[in-house]
């Protein structure tokens, strides 16, 4: 692995560098698991693209991707871009916003490689990335990207409880970098101001809604649900 200078202050024990040609976050595998990178062409992303269920997937339904309707989506808590890639693979234009610089760097590297892949370059072309804090700068970031935010997708980090089972190693690494999203109510407020049609919020199935206005609708899956805040209907 050839190490590069981290784009922000990484926690002790974590480095950002290239592993097998992919930018990756690397730490003690016993604590954080294998190096973490973004690869839209293989692994879970490829399997979900081919066998995930298309527009029948919960995230697609929540974001309003129905027959004949393909809204533009802002993923304001992009993370590793998995949901954004699903939406883009179904035809949506997606603006990804990620506030943690190291994770944004992984996304950028993944998108560059995706754009060079014959199989998924057309999907990557529908994805754009901004590094910034959506809770503070959502309107500015969206305007700067000249993006039409019909739907805003939020997946804020759910607060960790000490008595809960150990979180997955990958999630442990995320918490080291980003912490809990204690400003989720402010993020929801910003999203409601900017979205023209709806805001969708992913939550653990039994978790309370984000503090603020009550959602008008919910869509439940086995382990998670989407709370929907609707301004107006999406039309063809």
DAZIFEN-V76309 format. One record per pair of residues at least 4 apart in sequence whose ideal C-beta (glycine too) atoms are under 7 Angstrom apart, sorted by the first residue. I is the first residue (numbers start at 1). GAP is how many residues later the second one is. D is the distance in whole Angstrom. If there is no record, write none. Layout:
# DAZIFEN-V76309
i: <I I>
gap: <GAP GAP>
d: <D D>
This chain:
# DAZIFEN-V76309
i: <1 1 1 1 2 2 3 3 4 4 6 6 6 7 7 7 8 8 10 10 10 10 11 11 13 13 14 14 14 14 15 16 16 16 16 17 17 18 18 19 19 19 19 22 22 22 23 23 23 23 24 24 24 25 25 25 25 25 26 27 27 27 28 29 29 31 31 32 32 32 33 33 36 36 37 38 38 38 38 38 38 39 39 39 40 40 40 40 40 40 41 41 41 41 41 41 42 44 45 45 45 46 47 48 48 49 52 52 53 54 55 55 55 55 57 58 58 58 58 59 59 59 59 60 60 60 60 61 62 62 62 62 63 63 63 63 63 63 64 64 64 64 64 65 65 65 65 65 68 69 69 69 70 70 71 71 71 71 71 72 72 72 72 72 72 73 73 73 73 73 74 74 74 74 74 74 74 75 75 75 75 75 75 76 76 76 76 76 76 76 76 77 77 77 77 78 78 78 78 78 79 79 79 80 81 81 81 81 82 83 83 83 84 84 84 84 85 85 86 87 87 88 88 88 88 88 89 92 93 94 94 95 95 95 95 95 96 96 96 96 97 97 97 97 98 98 98 98 99 99 99 100 100 100 101 101 102 102 103 103 104 104 104 105 106 107 107 108 108 109 110 111 111 111 111 112 113 114 114 114 115 115 116 117 120 121 128 130 130 132 132 133 134 134 134 134 135 135 135 135 137 138 138 138 138 139 139 139 140 141 142 142 142 149 149 149 150 150 150 151 151 151 151 152 152 152 152 153 154 154 154 154 154 154 155 156 156 156 157 157 157 158 158 159 160 160 160 160 167 167 168 169 170 171 172 173 174 175 183 184 184 185 185 185 185 186 187 188 188 188 188 188 189 189 190 191 191 192 192 195 195 196 197 197 197 198 198 198 198 199 200 200 201 201 201 202 202 203 203 203 203 203 204 205 205 205 205 205 209 209 209 213 215 215 215 216 216 216 217 217 218 218 218 218 219 219 219 220 221>
gap: <16 17 18 25 15 16 12 14 12 13 4 10 96 94 95 98 93 94 4 5 6 92 165 166 14 15 11 12 13 162 11 7 9 86 89 7 9 4 5 5 7 16 18 15 17 87 14 82 83 86 11 12 13 10 11 77 81 148 9 4 5 146 4 4 5 138 141 137 140 141 136 137 134 137 69 42 43 68 69 71 72 4 6 71 5 45 70 74 80 84 5 72 73 76 78 79 4 4 4 37 40 4 4 4 38 40 5 34 4 36 5 10 11 35 29 4 161 163 168 4 24 27 28 5 26 27 30 158 138 157 164 166 8 10 24 88 90 137 5 7 87 134 170 4 5 22 25 27 168 165 166 167 21 22 21 79 80 126 163 20 21 75 76 77 78 14 19 21 78 80 21 23 68 73 75 78 79 8 9 19 21 22 78 21 58 62 76 77 78 111 115 57 77 78 79 6 18 19 20 29 19 24 76 26 4 15 26 29 4 4 70 72 4 10 12 43 4 38 4 5 7 4 6 35 38 39 34 34 33 32 33 33 35 47 50 52 11 31 32 33 33 35 37 44 5 6 9 33 33 34 35 4 77 78 4 30 4 75 4 74 4 25 27 4 4 4 22 4 21 4 4 4 13 16 18 4 4 6 7 10 6 9 5 4 4 4 17 11 15 5 9 4 4 7 53 56 48 51 52 55 4 4 52 53 56 4 54 55 4 4 5 7 52 45 46 47 46 47 84 44 46 47 49 39 42 43 47 47 33 34 37 45 47 48 47 25 28 31 21 23 24 46 49 21 4 7 15 20 4 5 4 4 4 4 4 4 4 4 4 4 26 4 25 26 27 4 4 4 11 13 22 24 4 23 4 4 8 7 37 4 36 35 34 35 37 30 31 32 33 30 26 28 9 25 26 22 24 4 6 21 22 24 20 15 16 18 19 20 5 6 18 16 12 13 14 12 13 14 11 13 7 8 9 10 6 7 9 5 4>
d: <5 6 5 7 6 5 6 4 6 5 5 5 6 4 6 5 4 6 5 7 6 6 5 7 5 6 6 7 5 7 5 7 6 6 7 7 6 7 6 4 7 5 7 4 6 7 6 6 6 4 4 6 4 7 4 6 7 6 5 6 4 7 6 6 6 7 7 5 6 4 3 6 6 6 6 5 6 5 6 6 3 6 7 6 5 5 6 4 6 7 6 7 6 5 6 6 5 6 6 7 6 6 6 4 6 5 6 7 5 7 5 5 7 6 6 6 6 5 6 6 5 6 7 4 7 7 6 6 4 5 4 6 7 6 6 5 6 6 6 5 6 6 4 7 6 7 5 6 4 5 7 6 5 5 6 4 5 7 5 7 5 7 5 7 5 5 5 5 5 6 5 7 6 7 5 5 7 6 4 6 5 7 5 5 4 6 6 7 6 7 6 7 5 5 6 6 4 6 4 6 7 7 7 7 5 6 5 7 7 6 7 7 6 5 5 6 6 7 7 4 5 6 5 5 4 5 5 7 5 6 5 5 7 7 5 5 6 6 7 5 5 6 5 6 5 4 6 6 6 4 7 7 5 5 6 6 7 6 7 7 6 7 4 6 6 6 6 6 6 7 6 6 6 6 6 7 7 5 7 4 5 4 7 6 6 6 6 5 6 5 5 6 4 7 6 7 5 5 4 6 5 6 4 7 5 6 7 5 6 6 5 5 6 5 5 6 5 5 7 6 6 5 7 4 6 4 5 5 6 7 6 7 5 7 4 4 4 6 6 5 4 6 6 5 7 7 6 7 4 6 7 7 7 6 7 7 6 6 6 6 5 6 6 4 5 6 6 6 7 7 5 5 7 6 6 6 5 6 6 5 7 7 6 5 5 6 6 5 6 4 5 6 6 7 5 6 6 5 7 7 6 6 6 6 7 6 6 5 7 6 5 7 4 6 5 6 6 5 4 7 5 7 6 7 6 5 7 4 6>
